[in-house]
């Protein structure tokens, strides 16, 4: 399955959640697109569960097969499967770059990572799905520091709220991972238990 690269506002309206963050177009029309977008749709249990899965998948920009692999890994770990799933998604390198305020959106962060602009613990990493862990240090590569996206990130960093489980140092373009995030620290509008129920029936 190809990665979705279409208009995110339209996808946000269909799923009923701002997938980008600060999407003014979605805020103006937060109902599904189309002629009957404002009509109330009777939702089945399956549809509700599927919609929650799609919310999480499109929020983090993950393909269906990869998302299922995350669920499988989450179910193997001790603790709540739903919490584990969101933790795995939140610890993706592209998401960390976005959360730290070094990219405008997760899609933008994915591009920056893929183009090789970051090092993790001194080693170049260009895999967006790379899992960061406690005590990791993520740096923008020295030769990339004066690129426009990173200049903008330094100048506008005060506008972003960085999660407590990490620390962003915009003057050095560095991210410190202080801990693995717990559910209360993951600010995504997703009911993860519905995702667990969706997969448990398969």
N, C-alpha and C positions, 0 to 999 in steps of 0.2 A: 504494500500500500504506500502510495506517495505521500510525502509530508504536505499538509495543507498550507498553501501559500497565498490564499485568496484574502479578501477583505475581512479583517478581524472584527470590525464593527458589526457586520452582518452576522457573523458567527456568534458574537456576544449577544446580539438581540435574540437569536434563535435559542440560545441556551439560558438566557435570562441572567447573565452575569458579565461584568466588565472583565474581559480576558486580558486586556492590555494594561489597564491601570491609568486612570485619568482620561478616559476616552470621552471627550465632550459630545461627540456624535451619538454615542450610546446613551449618555445621560439625557439627551433631548428626546430620544425615542427608545425607551427601555422595554419595548414590546416586540414580539416576533415580526419579521419582515413579511410583506405580502398583503394582499387585499383584506384578509381576515386576521391580520396580526393582533388586533386588539381583542378579538373574540376569545372567550375563556375555553380552553381545551380540557376535556375530561381526561385526566391522566390515569393510566393503569399503573399498578405497582411496578411492573416491568419497565414501563416507559420512564417512571420516576427514577428508578435505579440506573437505567441506561443514561439518562440525562446527567446524573451526578458523575458517572464515569467519564462522560464526554467533557463535562466541565473541567475535571481534573486533567484529562488528557490534553485538551486544547490550552488550558492555562499554562502548562509546562511545555507544550509543543512536542509531545511524545507520540510516536507512531503506535498503532494498535498492538502489534506484536511486542514491542518494547514495553508498553504499559502492562501487558499481561505478564511479561517476565518480571517486572517490578512487583506485581501482585504475588507471583509465585515465591519470590525471594522474601517478601514481607510475611507471607504465611508460614515460612520456615523459621523465622526468627521468634525468640521469646517475646511475650507481651502481646498487645493488641495489634491485630493484623492491619487495621485501618491506620493506626498511628504510625506503624512501621512503614506503610506505603507512602504516606505523606512525608515522612522523614527521608526516605530514599529519594523522592522527587525533589525535596527541598535542598538536599545536599549535592545535587548536580552542579557541576562547575558553572554552567551557563546561568543557572538560577542564582548562584552565589554572586557572580559578577553583577547581575541585575539588582539583587537585594542590596549590594554594597553601594549602589548608585553610580557604577562605572559604565552603565549602558542605559538607554532610554526604555527599552522593553526587553523581554526575554528573547524575542526573535533577534533583536539587535545584539544582545549579549552572545547568542549562539554564533552569529557571524564573526564577532570579534575573537571568540575562542577558536573557531575553525580556521581563521586566518593566522593563528599562531602568535597572538599578541601577549600571551600569559605564560608565566612559569609557576609551578607549584613546588615548593621546597627546592627551588633552584633549577628545576628541570622543566623544559618546554612541554606544555600539554596543549594539544589542539583537538581534544575530544570533548564535546559539550556534555556528554553524559558521565564524564569522570567524577567519581565520588570523592568529595572532600571529607576529611575526618578531623577530629579534635587535634589542635595544635598545628594544623597545616598553615602555611604562609603562602599566600598567592600574590604575585607581583606582576605588574605590567612590564614587559620586556623593555630594557633601556632604549632600544632603537625605536620603540613605538610611542614613547612618552609624549613626543611633540606632535603626534597625529591629532587631527581635529576632534575626534570623539573623546579623547582623553583630556584635551585642553578644556573642552566644554564640561566634562565631568568634574574637573577640579574647580572650575568657576561656579558651577551650580550645585555643588555637593550639599550645601547647607539646606537645600530645599527637600532633601530626601530623609526619611526616617529609616535608620539601619537597625535591623533586628538585634536584640540583646545578645544572641548567641555568637555574634561575630563583631569584629571591629574594623571599620574602614579608616584608612589613613590617606586622605586625598592628596596631601602634599607629597607623599612618597608613592602614591598609587599602589598601595599595599592593602591586603585584606588579611586579618588574623582570625582564625577559627578557634574560638575559646571553648566551645562545647558542641555536642550534637544537639540539634534543636528538639525540644519536647513539643507536644501537640499545642499547648497554650501559646507557644511562640511562633506558630505557623499561621500566618494571617491569609488564609484562602477561604472563600465562601463555598466550601464543599462539605457535604455530609458523608464522611468516609465510610460509615457503617453501611450505607446504601450500596456503595461499591463492593464491599465485602459480600453483601447479600446477593448482588448481581452475579458475582463469580462463583459463589458457593452453590448456585443452582445449576451450573453448567457441568 
